Amino acid sequence: MTKATRRTRPRLSWAVFAVPAAAGVPLGILWWLLAPGGLNLITRDPSLASGTNPVVWLPRDLTLAGLLVLAGCLLAVFLADRKRVDPQADLVMGLAGALCGAVTAWQAGLLSAQLWAPAVDASANASIAFSLRAWPVLLLWPAATAASVFVLELLNLLGRKSDGGTHQPQHAAAAP
């Protein structure tokens, strides 16, 4: 009697998705704390404290962009780890988590501004209120993650020592 064998697929690592997605909350609060037009802890310049000054809008978006790129590089270090069972699935889950984390960071920053900042009359322009003008900034976290994983894997591949050319790949067929 034969016993039916089931193929076991590796389980998706939901932690690789959930951690970056949840990390968007403190990242968004940090964005509001640091950015001009928010609490403005980077410059502390009173002229940049209000969103009514259009000079504030670009640095506000660039602050979030810098935080998202940093988060992408940190995530890539964890995804490029050699001890992963299914690195491709983890990369896909990490990129999806990074995208969700970026959207979460954006929304957490906006919520922080609504909760802790004084009320602002944004009837003249919506960018007067703490907001994100350049939506493609949200793609920087997954893009930085993908690019950093590529660079880390390439450096790992180039850093391997060859064993004198006597090693054949495992998938190569033996010569007849």
C-alpha positions as CSV (number, residue, x, y, z in Angstrom):
1,M,0.0,0.0,0.0
2,T,1.4,3.3,-1.0
3,K,1.1,6.3,1.3
4,A,0.2,9.5,-0.4
5,T,2.7,12.2,0.1
6,R,1.8,15.8,0.2
7,R,4.0,18.5,-1.0
8,T,4.7,20.9,1.7
9,R,5.0,24.5,0.6
10,P,7.0,26.8,2.7
11,R,4.8,29.1,4.7
12,L,4.8,32.7,4.0
13,S,6.5,34.7,6.7
14,W,3.7,37.2,7.7
15,A,6.1,38.8,10.1
16,V,8.1,40.1,7.1
17,F,4.9,41.8,6.0
18,A,3.5,42.9,9.4
19,V,6.6,44.5,10.9
20,P,7.2,47.1,8.1
21,A,3.5,47.8,7.9
22,A,3.3,48.4,11.6
23,A,6.6,50.4,11.6
24,G,4.8,53.0,9.5
25,V,3.0,54.3,12.7
26,P,6.1,55.5,14.5
27,L,7.7,56.6,11.2
28,G,4.7,58.8,10.5
29,I,4.8,60.3,14.0
30,L,8.5,60.9,13.5
31,W,7.8,62.6,10.2
32,W,5.4,65.0,11.8
33,L,7.9,65.7,14.6
34,L,10.9,66.4,12.3
35,A,9.3,68.0,9.2
36,P,8.9,71.7,8.6
37,G,5.2,72.5,8.9
38,G,4.9,69.9,11.6
39,L,6.6,70.3,15.0
40,N,9.8,71.2,13.0
41,L,12.4,69.7,15.3
42,I,15.1,69.7,12.5
43,T,15.3,73.4,11.8
44,R,13.4,75.0,14.6
45,D,13.1,78.0,12.3
46,P,9.8,79.8,13.2
47,S,9.4,80.9,9.5
48,L,9.2,77.2,8.6
49,A,6.8,76.2,11.3
50,S,3.7,77.1,9.4
51,G,2.4,75.5,6.2
52,T,1.3,78.9,4.9
53,N,4.9,79.5,3.7
54,P,5.2,77.6,0.4
55,V,9.0,77.1,1.1
56,V,7.9,74.5,3.7
57,W,6.2,72.1,1.3
58,L,9.2,70.6,-0.4
59,P,11.3,70.0,2.8
60,R,8.2,68.5,4.4
61,D,7.9,65.9,1.6
62,L,11.7,65.3,1.6
63,T,11.7,64.6,5.3
64,L,9.3,61.7,4.7
65,A,11.3,60.6,1.7
66,G,14.5,60.4,3.7
67,L,12.8,58.4,6.5
68,L,11.3,56.0,4.0
69,V,14.6,55.5,2.2
70,L,16.3,54.8,5.6
71,A,13.5,52.3,6.5
72,G,14.0,50.6,3.1
73,C,17.7,50.2,3.7
74,L,17.1,48.7,7.1
75,L,14.5,46.3,5.8
76,A,16.9,45.2,3.1
77,V,19.5,44.2,5.6
78,F,17.0,41.8,7.2
79,L,15.8,40.5,3.9
80,A,19.3,39.8,2.5
81,D,20.0,37.5,5.4
82,R,21.3,34.1,4.2
83,K,19.3,32.1,6.7
84,R,15.9,32.5,5.1
85,V,14.0,29.4,4.0
86,D,12.3,31.1,1.0
87,P,14.1,34.4,0.3
88,Q,12.0,35.2,-2.8
89,A,8.7,34.9,-0.9
90,D,10.1,36.9,2.0
91,L,11.3,39.6,-0.5
92,V,7.8,39.9,-2.0
93,M,6.2,40.0,1.5
94,G,8.7,42.6,2.6
95,L,8.1,44.8,-0.4
96,A,4.3,44.6,0.2
97,G,4.8,45.4,3.8
98,A,7.0,48.3,2.9
99,L,4.4,49.7,0.6
100,C,1.7,49.3,3.4
101,G,4.2,50.8,5.9
102,A,4.7,53.9,3.7
103,V,1.0,54.5,3.4
104,T,0.6,53.9,7.1
105,A,3.4,56.4,7.8
106,W,1.7,59.0,5.6
107,Q,-1.6,58.6,7.4
108,A,0.0,58.5,10.9
109,G,1.7,61.8,10.1
110,L,-1.5,63.4,9.0
111,L,-3.3,62.0,12.1
112,S,-0.5,63.4,14.3
113,A,-0.9,66.8,12.8
114,Q,-4.7,66.7,13.3
115,L,-4.4,65.5,16.9
116,W,-1.4,67.6,18.2
117,A,-1.1,70.6,15.9
118,P,-3.2,73.8,16.1
119,A,-6.1,74.0,13.7
120,V,-5.1,75.4,10.3
121,D,-7.3,77.2,7.7
122,A,-6.5,75.4,4.5
123,S,-9.2,76.9,2.4
124,A,-6.6,78.8,0.2
125,N,-4.5,75.7,-0.5
126,A,-4.8,72.2,0.8
127,S,-1.0,72.1,1.3
128,I,-1.2,74.7,4.0
129,A,-2.3,71.9,6.4
130,F,0.3,69.2,7.1
131,S,0.1,67.0,4.1
132,L,2.1,65.2,1.4
133,R,2.2,66.9,-2.0
134,A,4.3,64.3,-3.9
135,W,2.6,61.0,-3.6
136,P,5.4,59.1,-5.4
137,V,7.4,59.5,-2.2
138,L,5.3,56.6,-0.9
139,L,7.1,54.3,-3.4
140,L,10.5,55.1,-2.0
141,W,10.4,52.5,0.8
142,P,9.8,49.5,-1.4
143,A,12.1,50.9,-4.1
144,A,14.9,51.5,-1.6
145,T,14.3,48.0,-0.2
146,A,14.5,46.3,-3.6
147,A,17.6,48.3,-4.7
148,S,19.4,47.6,-1.4
149,V,18.6,43.9,-1.5
150,F,20.0,43.8,-5.0
151,V,23.2,45.6,-4.0
152,L,23.6,43.4,-0.9
153,E,23.1,40.2,-2.8
154,L,25.5,41.4,-5.5
155,L,28.2,42.3,-3.0
156,N,27.6,38.9,-1.3
157,L,28.0,37.1,-4.7
158,L,31.1,39.1,-5.6
159,G,32.6,38.5,-2.2
160,R,32.5,34.7,-2.4
161,K,35.8,33.0,-2.9
162,S,36.2,30.7,-5.8
163,D,37.6,27.2,-5.2
164,G,40.0,27.1,-8.1
165,G,37.4,26.4,-10.8
166,T,37.0,22.8,-9.8
167,H,33.5,23.3,-8.5
168,Q,30.7,22.5,-10.9
169,P,27.2,23.8,-10.4
170,Q,24.9,21.2,-8.9
171,H,22.4,21.5,-11.7
172,A,25.0,20.8,-14.4
173,A,24.7,17.4,-16.0
174,A,27.6,15.1,-16.1
175,A,29.4,14.8,-19.4
176,P,28.6,11.5,-21.2
